[in-house]
Amino acid sequence: MEIPKFLIERYQFWKNNTFKAYKDTYHQASKTAQKPIAMIITCCDSRIFESTIFGGNVGDYFIHKNIANIVPSKNDTEKNIQILSALEYALKILKIPNLIILGHSNCGGIEYSYKKLKDKNNETNFEYIDKWVSCLHNTYKNIPQDLSEDKKITFFEQENIKQSIKNLREYDFIDKLVNENKLNIIGLWYQINSGLIKFLDDKNNFTNLD
């Protein structure tokens, strides 16, 4: 199997520049156990640079990615094992105090689910993607009908973050940590074209982080 040229060149640049500049940090990280300041559950989308957005250093963030940054309900037993294993490790072993659900604009997974649910005659079928985004069916029902198509999808993206946070609280070990003030759960929505971030406030509304 051939290694692509771009991979070699970018690795060499990183090794000779970034790694060299932070060599002591990497050396120290190899000698001590990781202690992240936050876990981030976000989308697989290649345009989401969570460590760059939040100025991450080596060891700062424990990251789990999936299509459309979904946390399935406790009832979706066939879909939640991978994300639950990551959550269990992060919260029980690493004892991470902050858990961030980071959604974003122009989310392909959300848009695909929206179009699939809106048009029952949609012939696009993907065996695994369809099973995964089926977690969004109930959230889709919350979309107001008086919005434009673009705003409906944005609403869906943000509503998915709210629902994922609700789903997190279904798991006893997570709910217990929150009730004991040992875990802070944060909902964020990132707009790719502007760099804007909105956070889920105490009134369950999305407010500009600026």
Contacts in CASP RR format, 6 or more apart in sequence:
PFRMAT RR
TARGET T0000
AUTHOR 0000-0000-0000
METHOD contacts of the structure
MODEL  1
MEIPKFLIERYQFWKNNTFKAYKDTYHQASKTAQKPIAMIITCCDSRIFE
STIFGGNVGDYFIHKNIANIVPSKNDTEKNIQILSALEYALKILKIPNLI
ILGHSNCGGIEYSYKKLKDKNNETNFEYIDKWVSCLHNTYKNIPQDLSED
KKITFFEQENIKQSIKNLREYDFIDKLVNENKLNIIGLWYQINSGLIKFL
DDKNNFTNLD
19 26 0 8 1.000
22 58 0 8 1.000
25 57 0 8 1.000
25 58 0 8 1.000
26 58 0 8 1.000
29 58 0 8 1.000
29 59 0 8 1.000
34 59 0 8 1.000
34 62 0 8 1.000
34 94 0 8 1.000
35 59 0 8 1.000
35 94 0 8 1.000
36 59 0 8 1.000
36 60 0 8 1.000
36 61 0 8 1.000
36 62 0 8 1.000
36 90 0 8 1.000
36 94 0 8 1.000
36 96 0 8 1.000
37 60 0 8 1.000
37 61 0 8 1.000
37 96 0 8 1.000
37 97 0 8 1.000
37 98 0 8 1.000
38 60 0 8 1.000
38 61 0 8 1.000
38 62 0 8 1.000
38 96 0 8 1.000
38 97 0 8 1.000
38 98 0 8 1.000
38 99 0 8 1.000
38 100 0 8 1.000
39 61 0 8 1.000
39 62 0 8 1.000
39 63 0 8 1.000
39 64 0 8 1.000
39 86 0 8 1.000
39 87 0 8 1.000
39 90 0 8 1.000
39 91 0 8 1.000
39 96 0 8 1.000
39 98 0 8 1.000
39 99 0 8 1.000
39 100 0 8 1.000
40 50 0 8 1.000
40 54 0 8 1.000
40 61 0 8 1.000
40 62 0 8 1.000
40 63 0 8 1.000
40 64 0 8 1.000
40 100 0 8 1.000
40 102 0 8 1.000
41 63 0 8 1.000
41 64 0 8 1.000
41 65 0 8 1.000
41 66 0 8 1.000
41 69 0 8 1.000
41 71 0 8 1.000
41 83 0 8 1.000
41 99 0 8 1.000
41 100 0 8 1.000
41 101 0 8 1.000
41 102 0 8 1.000
41 164 0 8 1.000
42 48 0 8 1.000
42 50 0 8 1.000
42 63 0 8 1.000
42 64 0 8 1.000
42 65 0 8 1.000
42 69 0 8 1.000
42 100 0 8 1.000
42 101 0 8 1.000
42 102 0 8 1.000
42 103 0 8 1.000
42 104 0 8 1.000
43 65 0 8 1.000
43 66 0 8 1.000
43 67 0 8 1.000
43 68 0 8 1.000
43 69 0 8 1.000
43 102 0 8 1.000
43 103 0 8 1.000
43 104 0 8 1.000
43 107 0 8 1.000
43 109 0 8 1.000
44 65 0 8 1.000
44 66 0 8 1.000
44 67 0 8 1.000
45 104 0 8 1.000
45 107 0 8 1.000
45 108 0 8 1.000
47 104 0 8 1.000
47 106 0 8 1.000
47 192 0 8 1.000
48 102 0 8 1.000
48 103 0 8 1.000
48 104 0 8 1.000
48 190 0 8 1.000
48 192 0 8 1.000
50 61 0 8 1.000
50 63 0 8 1.000
50 102 0 8 1.000
51 60 0 8 1.000
51 61 0 8 1.000
51 63 0 8 1.000
53 190 0 8 1.000
53 197 0 8 1.000
54 60 0 8 1.000
54 61 0 8 1.000
62 86 0 8 1.000
62 90 0 8 1.000
62 94 0 8 1.000
62 96 0 8 1.000
64 83 0 8 1.000
64 86 0 8 1.000
64 87 0 8 1.000
64 90 0 8 1.000
66 82 0 8 1.000
66 83 0 8 1.000
66 132 0 8 1.000
67 109 0 8 1.000
67 129 0 8 1.000
67 132 0 8 1.000
67 133 0 8 1.000
68 107 0 8 1.000
68 108 0 8 1.000
68 109 0 8 1.000
68 110 0 8 1.000
68 113 0 8 1.000
68 132 0 8 1.000
68 133 0 8 1.000
68 136 0 8 1.000
68 160 0 8 1.000
69 101 0 8 1.000
69 102 0 8 1.000
69 103 0 8 1.000
69 104 0 8 1.000
69 107 0 8 1.000
69 160 0 8 1.000
69 161 0 8 1.000
69 164 0 8 1.000
70 83 0 8 1.000
70 132 0 8 1.000
70 133 0 8 1.000
70 135 0 8 1.000
70 136 0 8 1.000
70 160 0 8 1.000
70 164 0 8 1.000
71 80 0 8 1.000
71 83 0 8 1.000
71 101 0 8 1.000
71 164 0 8 1.000
71 165 0 8 1.000
71 167 0 8 1.000
71 168 0 8 1.000
72 79 0 8 1.000
72 80 0 8 1.000
72 83 0 8 1.000
72 135 0 8 1.000
72 167 0 8 1.000
73 80 0 8 1.000
73 135 0 8 1.000
73 167 0 8 1.000
73 170 0 8 1.000
74 80 0 8 1.000
74 167 0 8 1.000
74 170 0 8 1.000
74 171 0 8 1.000
76 135 0 8 1.000
78 131 0 8 1.000
79 131 0 8 1.000
79 132 0 8 1.000
79 134 0 8 1.000
79 135 0 8 1.000
84 171 0 8 1.000
87 99 0 8 1.000
87 168 0 8 1.000
87 171 0 8 1.000
87 174 0 8 1.000
88 173 0 8 1.000
90 96 0 8 1.000
90 99 0 8 1.000
91 99 0 8 1.000
91 173 0 8 1.000
91 174 0 8 1.000
91 177 0 8 1.000
91 183 0 8 1.000
92 173 0 8 1.000
95 182 0 8 1.000
96 183 0 8 1.000
97 182 0 8 1.000
97 183 0 8 1.000
97 184 0 8 1.000
98 183 0 8 1.000
98 184 0 8 1.000
98 186 0 8 1.000
99 168 0 8 1.000
99 183 0 8 1.000
99 184 0 8 1.000
99 185 0 8 1.000
99 186 0 8 1.000
100 185 0 8 1.000
100 186 0 8 1.000
100 187 0 8 1.000
100 188 0 8 1.000
101 161 0 8 1.000
101 164 0 8 1.000
101 165 0 8 1.000
101 168 0 8 1.000
101 185 0 8 1.000
101 186 0 8 1.000
101 187 0 8 1.000
101 188 0 8 1.000
102 187 0 8 1.000
102 188 0 8 1.000
102 189 0 8 1.000
102 190 0 8 1.000
103 157 0 8 1.000
103 160 0 8 1.000
103 161 0 8 1.000
103 187 0 8 1.000
103 188 0 8 1.000
103 189 0 8 1.000
103 190 0 8 1.000
104 157 0 8 1.000
104 189 0 8 1.000
104 190 0 8 1.000
104 191 0 8 1.000
104 192 0 8 1.000
105 154 0 8 1.000
105 157 0 8 1.000
105 189 0 8 1.000
105 190 0 8 1.000
105 191 0 8 1.000
105 192 0 8 1.000
105 193 0 8 1.000
106 192 0 8 1.000
106 193 0 8 1.000
107 153 0 8 1.000
107 157 0 8 1.000
109 129 0 8 1.000
109 133 0 8 1.000
110 136 0 8 1.000
110 153 0 8 1.000
110 156 0 8 1.000
110 157 0 8 1.000
110 160 0 8 1.000
111 153 0 8 1.000
112 124 0 8 1.000
112 129 0 8 1.000
112 133 0 8 1.000
113 133 0 8 1.000
113 136 0 8 1.000
113 140 0 8 1.000
113 156 0 8 1.000
114 140 0 8 1.000
114 143 0 8 1.000
114 152 0 8 1.000
114 153 0 8 1.000
114 156 0 8 1.000
115 122 0 8 1.000
116 122 0 8 1.000
116 124 0 8 1.000
116 130 0 8 1.000
116 133 0 8 1.000
117 136 0 8 1.000
117 137 0 8 1.000
117 140 0 8 1.000
136 156 0 8 1.000
136 160 0 8 1.000
138 163 0 8 1.000
139 156 0 8 1.000
139 159 0 8 1.000
139 160 0 8 1.000
139 163 0 8 1.000
140 156 0 8 1.000
142 159 0 8 1.000
143 152 0 8 1.000
143 155 0 8 1.000
143 156 0 8 1.000
143 159 0 8 1.000
144 152 0 8 1.000
144 155 0 8 1.000
147 155 0 8 1.000
157 189 0 8 1.000
158 189 0 8 1.000
158 198 0 8 1.000
158 206 0 8 1.000
161 187 0 8 1.000
161 188 0 8 1.000
161 189 0 8 1.000
161 200 0 8 1.000
162 200 0 8 1.000
162 204 0 8 1.000
165 185 0 8 1.000
165 187 0 8 1.000
165 200 0 8 1.000
168 174 0 8 1.000
168 185 0 8 1.000
169 175 0 8 1.000
169 178 0 8 1.000
174 183 0 8 1.000
177 183 0 8 1.000
178 184 0 8 1.000
178 185 0 8 1.000
186 199 0 8 1.000
186 200 0 8 1.000
187 199 0 8 1.000
187 200 0 8 1.000
188 197 0 8 1.000
188 198 0 8 1.000
188 199 0 8 1.000
188 200 0 8 1.000
188 209 0 8 1.000
189 197 0 8 1.000
189 198 0 8 1.000
189 199 0 8 1.000
189 206 0 8 1.000
190 196 0 8 1.000
190 197 0 8 1.000
191 197 0 8 1.000
191 198 0 8 1.000
196 208 0 8 1.000
196 209 0 8 1.000
196 210 0 8 1.000
197 208 0 8 1.000
197 209 0 8 1.000
197 210 0 8 1.000
198 206 0 8 1.000
198 207 0 8 1.000
198 208 0 8 1.000
198 209 0 8 1.000
199 206 0 8 1.000
199 207 0 8 1.000
199 209 0 8 1.000
200 206 0 8 1.000
200 207 0 8 1.000
201 207 0 8 1.000
END
